Amino acid sequence: MTSQTSGPLPAREQPPRRPAGSPFPISCAALGSLAFLLLSSAAALPQEATCSTQALRCCALPAGAVTTRAPIRFGVQVWPSRLAQSPASVERLLALSPSDLRFSLGHSWRRQARLRPEMTDEEIDALVAEGFAATRELASHIAIMKRMAAAGARLHLIVWEPPPMPGEPDFNAVGARRWRVLNSSHVQLAARFQVAHLRHIAALGLPLHAVELSNEPDGSWNIKIAPSDYVALVEAVRSEAARRKVALPLIYGPGASRASTTRPFLADPDKARELLRLVDVFSLHTWDDAIGKDRVAEIEGVLTDLARLGPPRPIAVTEYGLARMDPARTEPELSASNRLPDSVANTPAYAGSSLAAFFRLFRGRIGEVIYWEFEDQSWGKGLFGLLDVKAKPKPIYDTYRQVTRSIAELAPSEIEVAPDGRLALLSGSGGRRAFVVNPSSAPIDVVLPAARAPMARANSCRAAPGEVGVRLPPGETLSIELAPRAAP
């Protein structure tokens, strides 16, 4: 039991008085002990590590760097049906500031009624209209794409394949074959469908910038088209559009699946020159080679072929994705082509590796690259998306956004890229900017002039006087403003 008193404590129980002028009840001995403790702790703090002798030095390009002088553009494959379901996805897409959006619209044409040679224009127009009428929530898909166009994105239509041709099976039947090959005798009929298709989209009010008439004609997963028949198809589309007075968007083609499978379209010099005359932009896809060949070496082969054929044409990569960080590794979880919970595609290192490979695509006349794809689709098998199936950003989204927004701001007309893709310099009317990316699974050291240091650095290493060292974590990117290039 505690007793309480109302009077003053006895003299022996009074608390000690503090000396005048001393606000803290600490003895000199205690102060000395504290000072010793602080000095000991400071001595125990880890020293800042010296930057590696193998540090990447910014921003002088190493030997072997590639310079591309062309309008530099970033595009991405989108699915209007998915965007219509996710307002958050639309906002994240706008935040990327893409210059081009590749998309398809309408029904799965292989599941439509068969085309017949004797069909009139009106009958083909009606078949196309029926296909669009069967598309659920078509109005919302159109509204989304119109909004993107109003925001400044160029609309790039991909027509995966035409409706069934004479002699083909009913693709709606159970067990029907998947592969298709365009017969030479059906080229004109396919062209009539293409023009009716474009005519209908124009009537919907979508301002198309470009169209691809077929997806990856080197393979039969949509419809395989021989190089000579592809040339005939483009020519027939132009003739048919003129006959029907349909204004054509730019035609990109042929868009084969890999650089190596693009080369057969250039093998016959006469046919290749005719192809280059007929398309507005020469296009290719740059998927990883099936046997692990270096994609850049394959692209250089295509550029060499094109150089032999006369004046250069604009070139676009209309599908780019990185399946394997290391082409020699075949473990399922190390390929973004496989949908696995422990996939490398969900890691920062994959994001950095993908961006470095993206930079390396810009060479020759290649100034436009369309990334596959914006979101992982619920029906898909791979994990290439910048967003996951729930529309949540993956590490790769932020990695790309930093660069794509800069492309929109700078309007670059030149890009200089180190051989390994870790350093890229963009120059345009909006200024000059360097990007350093770490494509590895371990930190790398970056050394740059102190005047060019980024505003905030979470990690650093000790560099020489007048320099700043940055320890860049896996997958991360540094953006460095550069002085304008001196006039010649």
C-alpha positions as CSV (number, residue, x, y, z in Angstrom):
1,M,0.0,0.0,0.0
2,T,1.3,3.4,-1.0
3,S,0.9,6.4,1.3
4,Q,0.6,10.0,0.0
5,T,1.7,13.1,1.8
6,S,0.7,16.7,1.2
7,G,3.7,18.4,2.9
8,P,7.4,18.7,1.9
9,L,9.6,15.6,1.9
10,P,12.1,15.3,4.7
11,A,15.5,16.8,4.0
12,R,17.1,13.3,3.3
13,E,14.4,12.6,0.7
14,Q,14.6,15.8,-1.3
15,P,15.8,15.3,-4.9
16,P,19.3,16.5,-5.7
17,R,19.5,20.0,-7.1
18,R,21.1,20.6,-10.6
19,P,24.1,22.9,-10.7
20,A,23.2,26.4,-12.0
21,G,23.7,26.6,-15.8
22,S,23.7,22.9,-16.3
23,P,20.5,21.7,-18.2
24,F,21.4,18.0,-18.2
25,P,22.0,15.8,-15.1
26,I,25.1,14.1,-16.8
27,S,28.5,13.9,-15.1
28,C,31.8,14.7,-16.8
29,A,32.7,11.0,-16.6
30,A,29.4,10.1,-18.4
31,L,30.2,12.7,-21.1
32,G,33.6,11.2,-21.7
33,S,32.2,7.7,-22.0
34,L,29.6,8.9,-24.5
35,A,32.3,10.7,-26.7
36,F,34.4,7.5,-26.7
37,L,31.3,5.5,-27.7
38,L,30.5,7.8,-30.6
39,L,34.1,7.8,-31.9
40,S,34.2,4.0,-31.7
41,S,30.9,3.7,-33.6
42,A,32.1,6.1,-36.3
43,A,35.2,4.0,-36.8
44,A,33.1,0.9,-37.1
45,L,30.9,2.3,-39.9
46,P,31.5,0.6,-43.3
47,Q,33.6,2.5,-45.8
48,E,32.1,3.4,-49.2
49,A,33.4,0.8,-51.7
50,T,35.7,1.9,-54.5
51,C,34.1,1.6,-57.9
52,S,35.1,-1.4,-59.9
53,T,37.8,-1.1,-62.5
54,Q,35.3,-2.6,-64.9
55,A,32.8,0.2,-64.2
56,L,30.7,1.5,-67.1
57,R,31.8,5.0,-67.9
58,C,29.2,7.5,-69.0
59,C,28.8,9.0,-71.3
60,A,31.5,8.3,-73.9
61,L,30.5,5.5,-76.2
62,P,32.9,2.6,-76.6
63,A,34.3,1.3,-79.8
64,G,31.7,-0.5,-81.9
65,A,28.8,1.8,-81.0
66,V,26.0,2.0,-83.5
67,T,24.5,5.3,-84.6
68,T,21.0,5.4,-86.2
69,R,19.7,8.6,-87.8
70,A,16.0,8.2,-88.2
71,P,12.9,9.3,-86.2
72,I,13.0,7.1,-83.1
73,R,9.6,5.8,-82.1
74,F,8.3,3.4,-79.4
75,G,5.1,1.5,-80.0
76,V,3.3,-1.3,-78.2
77,Q,0.8,-4.1,-79.1
78,V,-2.6,-3.6,-77.3
79,W,-5.9,-5.4,-77.2
80,P,-8.8,-3.0,-77.3
81,S,-11.1,-5.6,-75.6
82,R,-8.8,-5.8,-72.6
83,L,-8.4,-2.0,-72.4
84,A,-12.1,-1.6,-72.4
85,Q,-12.3,-3.7,-69.3
86,S,-9.6,-1.9,-67.3
87,P,-9.6,1.9,-66.9
88,A,-6.4,1.6,-64.9
89,S,-4.7,-0.1,-67.9
90,V,-5.7,2.8,-70.1
91,E,-4.2,5.3,-67.7
92,R,-1.0,3.3,-67.5
93,L,-0.9,3.0,-71.3
94,L,-1.2,6.8,-71.5
95,A,1.6,7.2,-69.0
96,L,3.9,5.3,-71.4
97,S,3.4,8.0,-74.0
98,P,3.6,5.5,-76.9
99,S,4.0,6.9,-80.4
100,D,2.3,3.9,-82.1
101,L,-0.3,1.3,-81.0
102,R,-0.6,-1.9,-82.9
103,F,-4.0,-3.6,-82.6
104,S,-6.6,-5.7,-84.3
105,L,-10.3,-5.1,-84.4
106,G,-13.3,-7.2,-85.1
107,H,-14.1,-10.8,-85.2
108,S,-11.8,-13.8,-85.6
109,W,-11.9,-13.8,-89.4
110,R,-11.0,-17.5,-89.8
111,R,-14.3,-18.3,-88.0
112,Q,-16.4,-16.3,-90.4
113,A,-18.3,-17.4,-93.5
114,R,-16.2,-18.6,-96.4
115,L,-15.1,-16.2,-99.2
116,R,-16.2,-17.1,-102.7
117,P,-14.6,-15.9,-106.0
118,E,-18.0,-15.0,-107.4
119,M,-19.0,-12.7,-104.5
120,T,-19.9,-9.1,-105.4
121,D,-18.4,-6.1,-103.6
122,E,-21.7,-5.7,-101.7
123,E,-21.6,-9.3,-100.5
124,I,-18.0,-9.0,-99.3
125,D,-18.9,-5.8,-97.6
126,A,-21.8,-7.5,-95.9
127,L,-19.6,-10.4,-94.7
128,V,-17.2,-7.9,-93.2
129,A,-20.1,-5.9,-91.5
130,E,-21.4,-9.2,-90.0
131,G,-18.0,-9.9,-88.5
132,F,-17.9,-6.5,-86.8
133,A,-21.5,-6.8,-85.7
134,A,-20.6,-10.1,-84.0
135,T,-17.9,-8.4,-81.9
136,R,-19.0,-7.9,-78.4
137,E,-18.7,-4.3,-77.0
138,L,-17.3,-3.1,-80.3
139,A,-18.3,0.5,-79.6
140,S,-16.2,0.6,-76.4
141,H,-13.2,-0.8,-78.4
142,I,-13.5,1.9,-81.0
143,A,-13.9,4.6,-78.3
144,I,-10.7,3.5,-76.6
145,M,-8.7,3.6,-79.8
146,K,-10.1,7.0,-80.7
147,R,-9.0,8.2,-77.3
148,M,-5.5,6.9,-77.9
149,A,-5.4,8.6,-81.3
150,A,-6.6,11.9,-79.8
151,A,-3.7,11.6,-77.3
152,G,-1.2,11.5,-80.2
153,A,-0.7,7.7,-80.8
154,R,-0.6,6.5,-84.4
155,L,-3.0,3.6,-85.0
156,H,-1.4,0.5,-86.6
157,L,-3.8,-2.2,-87.6
158,I,-2.8,-5.8,-87.9
159,V,-5.0,-8.1,-89.9
160,W,-4.1,-11.6,-88.6
161,E,-5.6,-13.5,-91.5
162,P,-8.5,-13.5,-94.0
163,P,-11.7,-15.5,-93.7
164,P,-11.7,-19.1,-95.0
165,M,-10.9,-19.5,-98.6
166,P,-12.4,-21.9,-101.1
167,G,-11.3,-25.5,-100.3
168,E,-10.4,-24.7,-96.7
169,P,-12.1,-26.6,-93.9
170,D,-14.7,-25.2,-91.4
171,F,-12.3,-23.9,-88.7
172,N,-15.2,-23.9,-86.2
173,A,-15.5,-27.7,-86.5
174,V,-14.0,-29.8,-83.6
175,G,-10.6,-31.1,-84.6
176,A,-10.2,-28.8,-87.6
177,R,-6.6,-28.2,-88.6
178,R,-5.0,-25.1,-87.5
179,W,-2.5,-24.4,-90.2
180,R,-3.3,-22.3,-93.3
181,V,-1.5,-21.6,-96.6
182,L,-2.7,-18.9,-99.1
183,N,-3.2,-20.4,-102.5
184,S,-1.8,-18.3,-105.4
185,S,-5.2,-18.5,-107.1
186,H,-6.9,-16.8,-104.0
187,V,-4.6,-13.7,-103.8
188,Q,-7.1,-11.5,-105.6
189,L,-10.0,-12.7,-103.3
190,A,-7.8,-12.0,-100.2
191,A,-7.1,-8.5,-101.5
192,R,-10.8,-7.8,-102.0
193,F,-11.4,-8.8,-98.4
194,Q,-8.6,-6.5,-97.2
195,V,-10.0,-3.5,-99.0
196,A,-13.5,-4.1,-97.7
197,H,-12.1,-4.5,-94.2
198,L,-10.3,-1.2,-94.4
199,R,-13.3,0.5,-95.9
200,H,-15.4,-0.6,-93.0
201,I,-12.9,0.6,-90.4
202,A,-12.7,4.0,-92.1
203,A,-16.5,4.2,-91.9
204,L,-16.2,3.6,-88.1
205,G,-14.1,6.7,-87.9
206,L,-10.8,5.2,-86.8
207,P,-7.9,7.2,-88.3
208,L,-5.4,4.4,-89.3
209,H,-1.8,5.3,-89.8
210,A,-0.7,1.9,-91.0
211,V,-1.8,-1.6,-91.8
212,E,-0.1,-5.0,-91.9
213,L,-2.0,-7.2,-94.4
214,S,-1.0,-10.5,-92.7
215,N,0.8,-11.6,-89.5
216,E,4.1,-13.4,-90.0
217,P,3.5,-14.8,-93.5
218,D,6.6,-17.0,-93.1
219,G,4.5,-19.3,-90.8
220,S,1.2,-21.2,-91.0
221,W,-0.1,-20.3,-87.5
222,N,-2.2,-17.6,-89.1
223,I,-1.8,-18.1,-92.9
224,K,1.5,-18.8,-94.7
225,I,2.1,-16.7,-97.8
226,A,5.0,-17.4,-100.2
227,P,7.2,-14.4,-100.9
228,S,6.0,-14.1,-104.5
229,D,2.4,-14.4,-103.4
230,Y,2.9,-11.8,-100.7
231,V,4.2,-9.3,-103.3
232,A,1.2,-10.1,-105.5
233,L,-1.1,-9.6,-102.5
234,V,0.2,-6.1,-101.8
235,E,0.0,-5.1,-105.5
236,A,-3.6,-6.5,-105.7
237,V,-4.6,-4.5,-102.5
238,R,-3.3,-1.3,-104.1
239,S,-5.2,-2.0,-107.4
240,E,-8.4,-3.0,-105.6
241,A,-8.3,0.1,-103.3
242,A,-7.9,2.3,-106.4
243,R,-10.8,0.6,-108.1
244,R,-13.1,1.0,-105.0
245,K,-11.7,4.5,-104.2
246,V,-10.6,3.5,-100.7
247,A,-7.8,5.5,-99.2
248,L,-5.1,3.2,-97.9
249,P,-3.1,3.8,-94.8
250,L,0.7,3.1,-95.0
251,I,1.4,-0.5,-95.8
252,Y,4.0,-2.2,-93.6
253,G,5.3,-5.5,-94.6
254,P,6.1,-8.4,-94.9
255,G,6.6,-8.7,-91.1
256,A,8.1,-12.2,-90.9
257,S,8.5,-13.7,-87.5
258,R,12.3,-13.4,-87.2
259,A,15.1,-11.6,-89.0
260,S,16.4,-15.0,-90.3
261,T,13.0,-15.8,-91.8
262,T,12.7,-12.4,-93.4
263,R,15.6,-13.0,-95.7
264,P,13.7,-15.4,-98.1
265,F,11.5,-12.4,-98.9
266,L,14.7,-10.7,-100.2
267,A,16.3,-13.7,-101.9
268,D,15.0,-13.0,-105.4
269,P,16.4,-9.5,-106.2
270,D,13.6,-8.6,-108.7
271,K,10.8,-9.7,-106.4
272,A,12.5,-8.0,-103.5
273,R,12.7,-4.7,-105.4
274,E,9.1,-5.0,-106.3
275,L,8.2,-5.6,-102.6
276,L,10.2,-2.5,-101.6
277,R,8.4,-0.5,-104.2
278,L,4.9,-1.6,-103.0
279,V,5.3,-1.3,-99.2
280,D,5.7,2.1,-97.6
281,V,7.7,0.7,-94.7
282,F,9.7,-2.5,-94.7
283,S,8.8,-4.4,-91.5
284,L,10.1,-7.5,-89.6
285,H,9.6,-9.2,-86.3
286,T,12.6,-9.9,-84.2
287,W,11.7,-12.9,-82.0
288,D,14.5,-14.9,-80.5
289,D,16.0,-17.4,-83.0
290,A,14.8,-20.9,-82.2
291,I,18.4,-22.3,-82.1
292,G,19.9,-19.5,-80.1
293,K,21.5,-17.4,-82.8
294,D,22.2,-13.8,-82.0
295,R,19.3,-11.7,-83.2
296,V,21.4,-8.6,-83.9
297,A,23.6,-10.7,-86.2
298,E,20.5,-11.8,-88.0
299,I,19.2,-8.3,-88.3
300,E,22.6,-7.2,-89.8
301,G,22.1,-9.9,-92.4
302,V,18.7,-8.4,-93.4
303,L,20.2,-4.9,-93.5
304,T,23.0,-6.2,-95.8
305,D,20.4,-7.7,-98.1
306,L,18.5,-4.5,-98.2
307,A,21.6,-2.4,-98.9
308,R,22.2,-4.5,-102.1
309,L,18.7,-3.7,-103.4
310,G,19.0,0.1,-103.9
311,P,17.9,3.2,-102.0
312,P,17.1,2.5,-98.4
313,R,13.6,2.3,-97.1
314,P,12.3,3.1,-93.6
315,I,12.4,-0.1,-91.5
316,A,10.2,-0.9,-88.5
317,V,10.2,-3.8,-86.1
318,T,6.5,-4.5,-85.5
319,E,6.9,-7.2,-82.9
320,Y,9.7,-7.3,-80.4
321,G,9.9,-9.4,-77.3
322,L,12.7,-11.1,-75.4
323,A,12.1,-14.7,-74.6
324,R,15.5,-15.6,-73.1
325,M,18.0,-13.4,-71.3
326,D,20.6,-16.0,-72.1
327,P,20.0,-17.8,-75.5
328,A,22.0,-20.8,-74.3
329,R,19.8,-21.5,-71.3
330,T,16.7,-23.6,-72.0
331,E,15.2,-24.1,-68.5
332,P,11.4,-23.4,-68.7
333,E,11.5,-20.7,-66.0
334,L,14.2,-18.8,-67.8
335,S,12.0,-18.1,-70.8
336,A,9.2,-15.5,-70.9
337,S,7.5,-17.8,-73.4
338,N,6.4,-20.0,-70.6
339,R,3.7,-18.9,-68.1
340,L,5.3,-20.1,-64.8
341,P,5.0,-18.4,-61.3
342,D,8.8,-18.3,-60.9
343,S,9.4,-17.0,-64.4
344,V,12.4,-14.8,-65.0
345,A,10.0,-12.4,-66.8
346,N,8.8,-11.1,-63.4
347,T,12.3,-10.0,-62.3
348,P,14.1,-6.6,-62.5
349,A,17.0,-8.4,-64.2
350,Y,14.8,-9.4,-67.1
351,A,13.4,-5.9,-67.4
352,G,17.0,-4.5,-67.8
353,S,18.0,-7.2,-70.2
354,S,14.9,-6.6,-72.3
355,L,15.6,-2.8,-72.5
356,A,19.2,-3.3,-73.4
357,A,18.1,-5.7,-76.2
358,F,15.5,-3.1,-77.3
359,F,18.2,-0.4,-77.7
360,R,20.3,-2.8,-79.8
361,L,17.5,-3.1,-82.4
362,F,18.1,0.5,-83.6
363,R,20.5,0.2,-86.4
364,G,20.6,1.0,-90.1
365,R,17.2,2.5,-91.0
366,I,15.4,0.9,-88.1
367,G,13.8,3.8,-86.2
368,E,10.5,2.3,-85.0
369,V,10.1,-0.6,-82.6
370,I,6.7,-2.0,-81.4
371,Y,6.9,-4.0,-78.1
372,W,5.0,-7.2,-77.6
373,E,2.9,-6.6,-75.6
374,F,1.3,-4.2,-73.2
375,E,-0.6,-6.7,-71.0
376,D,-0.4,-10.4,-70.4
377,Q,-3.7,-11.9,-71.7
378,S,-5.7,-14.5,-69.7
379,W,-5.7,-16.7,-72.8
380,G,-2.0,-16.3,-73.6
381,K,0.9,-18.6,-72.8
382,G,3.7,-16.2,-72.4
383,L,4.7,-13.4,-69.9
384,F,6.0,-10.7,-72.2
385,G,3.5,-8.0,-70.9
386,L,4.5,-4.8,-69.2
387,L,1.5,-5.4,-67.0
388,D,0.3,-8.8,-65.6
389,V,-3.0,-10.5,-66.3
390,K,-4.5,-8.4,-63.4
391,A,-3.3,-5.2,-65.0
392,K,-0.7,-4.7,-62.3
393,P,2.7,-3.2,-63.5
394,K,5.6,-5.7,-63.5
395,P,9.2,-4.4,-63.0
396,I,9.6,-4.1,-66.8
397,Y,6.8,-1.5,-66.9
398,D,8.7,1.2,-64.9
399,T,11.9,0.3,-66.7
400,Y,10.4,1.0,-70.1
401,R,8.3,4.0,-69.0
402,Q,11.4,6.0,-68.1
403,V,12.7,5.6,-71.6
404,T,9.4,5.8,-73.6
405,R,8.4,9.1,-71.9
406,S,11.9,10.5,-72.8
407,I,11.4,9.4,-76.4
408,A,8.1,11.4,-76.4
409,E,9.7,14.4,-74.8
410,L,12.9,14.5,-76.9
411,A,11.4,13.6,-80.3
412,P,14.8,12.0,-81.1
413,S,16.1,11.9,-84.6
414,E,19.3,10.0,-83.6
415,I,20.2,7.2,-81.2
416,E,23.7,6.0,-80.4
417,V,24.0,2.6,-78.7
418,A,26.9,0.7,-77.1
419,P,27.5,-2.8,-78.5
420,D,26.0,-4.5,-75.4
421,G,23.0,-2.1,-75.2
422,R,23.9,-0.9,-71.7
423,L,24.4,2.7,-72.8
424,A,22.2,4.6,-75.2
425,L,22.3,8.3,-76.1
426,L,19.1,10.0,-77.5
427,S,19.3,13.3,-79.4
428,G,16.4,15.3,-80.6
429,S,14.7,18.7,-80.7
430,G,13.8,18.3,-77.0
431,G,17.5,17.8,-76.0
432,R,20.0,15.0,-75.4
433,R,19.7,12.3,-72.8
434,A,21.8,9.2,-71.9
435,F,20.4,6.0,-70.5
436,V,22.5,3.5,-68.6
437,V,20.7,0.2,-68.0
438,N,21.8,-2.8,-65.9
439,P,20.8,-6.0,-67.8
440,S,22.4,-8.4,-65.4
441,S,21.3,-10.1,-62.2
442,A,24.1,-8.4,-60.2
443,P,24.8,-4.7,-59.4
444,I,27.1,-2.8,-61.8
445,D,29.2,0.3,-61.1
446,V,28.7,3.4,-63.3
447,V,31.1,6.3,-63.3
448,L,30.1,9.7,-64.6
449,P,31.2,13.3,-64.3
450,A,30.1,15.0,-61.1
451,A,28.3,17.6,-63.1
452,R,26.1,14.9,-64.7
453,A,25.2,13.1,-61.6
454,P,21.6,12.1,-61.1
455,M,19.7,14.0,-58.5
456,A,19.2,11.1,-56.1
457,R,21.2,7.9,-55.7
458,A,20.3,5.1,-53.4
459,N,23.7,3.4,-53.8
460,S,27.1,4.7,-54.6
461,C,30.7,3.7,-55.0
462,R,33.9,5.9,-54.5
463,A,35.2,7.3,-57.8
464,A,38.1,9.6,-58.7
465,P,38.0,13.3,-57.9
466,G,35.5,15.1,-60.2
467,E,33.5,12.0,-60.8
468,V,30.6,10.3,-59.2
469,G,30.2,6.5,-58.8
470,V,26.8,4.9,-58.8
471,R,26.2,1.2,-57.9
472,L,23.2,0.3,-60.2
473,P,21.0,-2.6,-58.9
474,P,19.8,-5.3,-61.4
475,G,17.3,-4.1,-63.9
476,E,17.6,-0.4,-62.9
477,T,18.2,2.5,-65.3
478,L,19.9,5.8,-64.9
479,S,18.7,8.8,-66.9
480,I,21.4,11.6,-67.4
481,E,20.8,14.9,-69.1
482,L,23.5,15.9,-71.6
483,A,24.6,19.2,-72.9
484,P,23.5,20.0,-76.4
485,R,25.9,18.8,-79.1
486,A,28.2,21.6,-80.3
487,A,27.4,22.9,-83.8
488,P,29.8,21.7,-86.4
